[in-house]
Amino acid sequence: MLNTKMIGNKIAEARKKINISQAQLAGFLFISPQAVGKWERGESMPDITTFNRLAEILNVDLNYFSENTQSSEAETNMDLPIDSDMEQIGQERQIPIKLTAVNLERSDFSGTNLHNGKFKASPMFAANFAGSDLTGSSFEVSDAREANFDGANLTDCSFSITELANASFCKSVLVRTNFNKSSLAGTKFIDAKLTDVKLTMVDLRQTVFENCVFNGVDFKYSDLRGIHFEGHTFIGVQFDKSALNNVSFRGATLKNVSFRLPFSVTNRSYRAFQTVDFDGAMMDKLTYAALKGLLVVDLSKVIVI
């Protein structure tokens, strides 16, 4: 049997090491502070799924929780690549920088060059990343409300379980950027081109899109109810099992766009899709034919191109 007292002590030790409170740890895990307190007192322990997330947030290996493992700085040191090539001496190189559970609220990173940065469990309220090159960086389990990413290069970046409410992505470079299980309430995408972007299990009902181009974008299991896409351009876009009730594509351009209903072929899914507005939209023959085959949307005012 696992020693609950020992595991509780290790959780407390790792939590204090990254300087977060029981309440903050509970918030990152979407549980109550009382549950964390019980773990640390040895009265109960996390389930196996929670252990995985706990290890990520505390920046430890799962083996850390075993009885025979002692904490060591060796693991941290292994994260820094050692360049043995003498020809590289004197040349600037990019080193992955971890910013785990560091308070970055209102920090100014504008114009910085940070490739493959790792922001995990870090408060970043109103942080400024405007004009920065953040290629390959990841944001996990973090609070980035009202953060400014205007004009930032977010190529190959990922936002996972990150709070982005009221953040701004005006003229941002969004190429192969992934948004996964993150909150985008009030988030603004203005004059942005989204290329090969994936939005998975994201609530977009209050997200603002203005003058955007969607090229190769996948909306999967996401909630787009009530979104206005008037005048936007969609090329090679998939709406995969996403909620589209009352979405408006008035005046939009759709080329090679597919729609997969969020439920099996039932009256409920058809009724929901009937509320989508395509009046004045321009679409290629294939997209038009696929929508016409569903027999539920009004395409009488669509322009086929």
Beta strands, then each sheet from edge to edge (+ up, - down):
strand 1: 98-100
strand 2: 118-120
strand 3: 138-140
strand 4: 158-160
strand 5: 173-175
strand 6: 178-180
strand 7: 188-190
strand 8: 193-195
strand 9: 198-200
strand 10: 208-210
strand 11: 213-215
strand 12: 218-220
strand 13: 233-235
strand 14: 238-240
strand 15: 253-255
strand 16: 258-260
strand 17: 282-283
strand 18: 303-304
sheet 1: 1+ 2+ 3+ 4+ 6+ 9+ 12+ 14+ 16+
sheet 2: 5+ 8+ 11+ 13+ 15+ 17+ 18+
sheet 3: 7+ 10+
end
